[in-house]
Amino acid sequence: MDHRLRNILVVLAMASPLFAQSDIRGHWSGELNTPGGQLGMEVDLDKGSGGWIGSISIPAQGASGMPLEAISFADGKGTFRLKGGPGDPTFSGTLSADGKTLDGNFTQGPNSLPLKLSRTGEANVAVPKPSPAVAAQFLGTWQGEINFGQTLRVVLTITNGKSGAEAEMLSPDQGNARIPVGAITTAGTKMLLLVPAVSGNFQGDINKDGTEIDGTWTQFGMSSPLNLKKSAAKP
């Protein structure tokens, strides 16, 4: 082999790992040391033709595939924010020279805690799949209450977008946290919501007047009656 070609191959072999780790794409794992104990986090970040996409899972809270927004990477620093989370939960960290860790802080409201994320694999971002459009009677804003020993108000908004039905749950008693609905399906008077972000689902029937959807909310193996009433606007 020509010595010049051999030298080029050596240079490429040395440069490839650095190039592969030159941004924040990948699967990241870390633990947040909170007053209540350690909270494991799994973060997926990727970049496509439309820009950055990402999702986060917090197994201890039964939360999976929660969407991230405001993702950026510049000058060795990466940032992302949990979409709709109360207190604008945000992470900002510095990528290590070897591209293996993101060391920074996780902030939520006035609180800030150190968080170190380690790159543990390839990105596998949870991207919501479109749901078929739903009948007009299901569209609008609905309000109800879930009770697992404590009453929590719920505001559900259902719309038909360009790619199909879209839904989001708002929790006024949890800092107006916005929880994306992963899938919504309807058949006749029946409706099913799948909410993987909080390991929950709702099954209900709409009345003949289209003013109430009566059913059951299930989460973490527990169930609570949930009666949703159509509202003109959010509270």
Buried (B, 14 or more C-beta within 10 A) or exposed (E): EEEEEEEEEEEEEEEEEEEEBEBBBBBBBBBBEEEEEEBEBBBBBBBEEEEBBBBBBBEEBBBBBBBBBEBEBEEBBBBBBBBBBBBBBBBBBEBBEEBBBBBBBBBBEEEEEEBBBBBEEEBEBBEBEEBEBBBEBBBBBBBBBBEEEEEBBBBBBBBBEEEBBBBBBBBBEEEBBBBBBBBBEBEEBEBBBBBBBBBBBBBBEBEEEBEBBBBEBBBEEEBBEBBBEBBEEEE
